[in-house]
């Protein structure tokens, strides 16, 4: 059974990605999306996110 993703979630993700791109004349178009299964523990994923935030 396919799980439906709320349209508001898709719009929020698209807006977040678009906010990262600030090059003039660049247009972002999201044509598709899919869920990627989580293969690592939650604590590992959280650590990766925290490290990425520190680099920004």
Backbone as JSON Lines, residues from 0, in Angstrom:
{"i":0,"aa":"X","n":[0.84,-1.18,0.0],"ca":[0.0,0.0,0.0],"c":[0.88,1.24,0.0]}
{"i":1,"aa":"X","n":[0.63,2.13,-0.94],"ca":[1.41,3.36,-1.03],"c":[0.91,4.36,0.0]}
{"i":2,"aa":"X","n":[1.84,5.0,0.65],"ca":[1.5,6.0,1.65],"c":[1.45,7.36,0.96]}
{"i":3,"aa":"X","n":[0.38,8.1,1.19],"ca":[0.22,9.43,0.61],"c":[0.95,10.46,1.46]}
{"i":4,"aa":"X","n":[1.62,11.41,0.8],"ca":[2.29,12.49,1.5],"c":[1.45,13.75,1.32]}
{"i":5,"aa":"X","n":[1.2,14.42,2.41],"ca":[0.39,15.62,2.42],"c":[1.0,16.67,1.5]}
{"i":6,"aa":"X","n":[0.16,17.33,0.71],"ca":[0.62,18.36,-0.23],"c":[1.33,19.51,0.48]}
{"i":7,"aa":"X","n":[0.89,19.84,1.69],"ca":[1.54,20.92,2.44],"c":[2.97,20.57,2.8]}
{"i":8,"aa":"X","n":[3.22,19.3,3.09],"ca":[4.59,18.86,3.4],"c":[5.47,19.01,2.16]}
{"i":9,"aa":"X","n":[4.95,18.62,1.02],"ca":[5.71,18.74,-0.24],"c":[6.03,20.2,-0.52]}
{"i":10,"aa":"X","n":[5.06,21.08,-0.32],"ca":[5.29,22.51,-0.55],"c":[6.34,23.07,0.42]}
{"i":11,"aa":"X","n":[6.29,22.65,1.67],"ca":[7.26,23.14,2.66],"c":[8.67,22.67,2.3]}
{"i":12,"aa":"X","n":[8.81,21.42,1.89],"ca":[10.13,20.91,1.49],"c":[10.63,21.64,0.26]}
{"i":13,"aa":"X","n":[9.77,21.85,-0.72],"ca":[10.15,22.57,-1.93],"c":[10.59,24.0,-1.62]}
{"i":14,"aa":"X","n":[9.87,24.66,-0.72],"ca":[10.22,26.03,-0.35],"c":[11.57,26.08,0.37]}
{"i":15,"aa":"X","n":[11.83,25.09,1.22],"ca":[13.1,25.05,1.93],"c":[14.26,24.85,0.96]}
{"i":16,"aa":"X","n":[14.08,23.99,-0.01],"ca":[15.14,23.76,-1.01],"c":[15.34,25.02,-1.85]}
{"i":17,"aa":"X","n":[14.24,25.65,-2.25],"ca":[14.34,26.87,-3.05],"c":[15.04,27.98,-2.29]}
{"i":18,"aa":"X","n":[14.85,28.06,-0.99],"ca":[15.48,29.09,-0.18],"c":[17.0,28.92,-0.14]}
{"i":19,"aa":"X","n":[17.48,27.71,-0.33],"ca":[18.91,27.46,-0.31],"c":[19.59,27.94,-1.59]}
{"i":20,"aa":"X","n":[18.87,27.95,-2.68],"ca":[19.43,28.39,-3.95],"c":[19.22,29.88,-4.14]}
{"i":21,"aa":"X","n":[20.29,30.64,-4.23],"ca":[20.16,32.09,-4.36],"c":[20.83,32.63,-5.62]}
{"i":22,"aa":"X","n":[21.17,31.75,-6.55],"ca":[21.81,32.21,-7.78],"c":[20.8,32.97,-8.65]}
{"i":23,"aa":"X","n":[21.19,34.12,-9.16],"ca":[20.28,34.88,-10.03],"c":[19.97,34.1,-11.31]}
{"i":24,"aa":"X","n":[18.74,34.15,-11.73],"ca":[18.33,33.49,-12.96],"c":[18.14,31.99,-12.83]}
{"i":25,"aa":"X","n":[18.24,31.46,-11.62],"ca":[18.1,30.03,-11.4],"c":[16.67,29.75,-10.97]}
{"i":26,"aa":"X","n":[16.05,28.78,-11.62],"ca":[14.68,28.43,-11.27],"c":[14.64,26.97,-10.85]}
{"i":27,"aa":"X","n":[14.11,26.71,-9.68],"ca":[14.01,25.36,-9.15],"c":[12.63,24.79,-9.45]}
{"i":28,"aa":"X","n":[12.6,23.59,-10.0],"ca":[11.35,22.9,-10.27],"c":[11.46,21.5,-9.69]}
{"i":29,"aa":"X","n":[10.58,21.16,-8.76],"ca":[10.55,19.82,-8.2],"c":[9.61,18.99,-9.07]}
{"i":30,"aa":"X","n":[10.17,17.99,-9.74],"ca":[9.37,17.16,-10.65],"c":[8.89,15.87,-10.0]}
{"i":31,"aa":"X","n":[9.63,15.41,-9.02],"ca":[9.2,14.18,-8.35],"c":[9.86,14.11,-6.97]}
{"i":32,"aa":"X","n":[9.37,13.2,-6.17],"ca":[9.93,12.99,-4.85],"c":[9.62,11.55,-4.45]}
{"i":33,"aa":"X","n":[10.4,11.04,-3.53],"ca":[10.13,9.71,-3.0],"c":[10.75,9.59,-1.63]}
{"i":34,"aa":"X","n":[10.2,8.75,-0.81],"ca":[10.75,8.51,0.52],"c":[11.94,7.58,0.39]}
{"i":35,"aa":"X","n":[12.95,7.84,1.18],"ca":[14.11,6.98,1.23],"c":[14.08,6.27,2.57]}
{"i":36,"aa":"X","n":[14.14,4.95,2.56],"ca":[14.06,4.24,3.85],"c":[15.23,4.6,4.76]}
{"i":37,"aa":"X","n":[14.94,4.72,6.03],"ca":[15.97,5.05,7.01],"c":[16.7,3.77,7.38]}
{"i":38,"aa":"X","n":[17.99,3.7,7.02],"ca":[18.76,2.48,7.27],"c":[19.65,2.61,8.5]}
{"i":39,"aa":"X","n":[19.8,3.83,9.0],"ca":[20.65,4.02,10.18],"c":[19.76,4.4,11.37]}
{"i":40,"aa":"X","n":[20.26,4.19,12.58],"ca":[19.47,4.56,13.76],"c":[19.2,6.07,13.82]}
{"i":41,"aa":"X","n":[18.15,6.45,14.5],"ca":[17.76,7.86,14.61],"c":[18.89,8.69,15.21]}
{"i":42,"aa":"X","n":[19.58,8.16,16.22],"ca":[20.65,8.93,16.86],"c":[21.77,9.23,15.88]}
{"i":43,"aa":"X","n":[22.01,8.32,14.94],"ca":[23.05,8.53,13.93],"c":[22.65,9.64,12.96]}
{"i":44,"aa":"X","n":[21.41,9.59,12.51],"ca":[20.9,10.62,11.6],"c":[20.91,11.99,12.27]}
{"i":45,"aa":"X","n":[20.55,12.04,13.55],"ca":[20.55,13.3,14.29],"c":[21.96,13.87,14.38]}
{"i":46,"aa":"X","n":[22.94,13.01,14.63],"ca":[24.34,13.46,14.68],"c":[24.8,14.04,13.36]}
{"i":47,"aa":"X","n":[24.4,13.42,12.25],"ca":[24.77,13.93,10.92],"c":[24.18,15.31,10.69]}
{"i":48,"aa":"X","n":[22.93,15.48,11.07],"ca":[22.26,16.78,10.9],"c":[22.94,17.85,11.74]}
{"i":49,"aa":"X","n":[23.29,17.5,12.97],"ca":[23.97,18.47,13.84],"c":[25.32,18.88,13.27]}
{"i":50,"aa":"X","n":[26.08,17.94,12.72],"ca":[27.37,18.27,12.12],"c":[27.2,19.18,10.91]}
{"i":51,"aa":"X","n":[26.17,18.93,10.09],"ca":[25.91,19.78,8.94],"c":[25.53,21.2,9.37]}
{"i":52,"aa":"X","n":[24.75,21.33,10.42],"ca":[24.36,22.65,10.91],"c":[25.56,23.44,11.4]}
{"i":53,"aa":"X","n":[26.53,22.76,12.01],"ca":[27.72,23.46,12.51],"c":[28.57,24.01,11.37]}
{"i":54,"aa":"X","n":[28.54,23.36,10.22],"ca":[29.32,23.8,9.07],"c":[28.73,25.04,8.4]}
{"i":55,"aa":"X","n":[27.45,25.27,8.58],"ca":[26.78,26.38,7.89],"c":[27.06,27.7,8.56]}
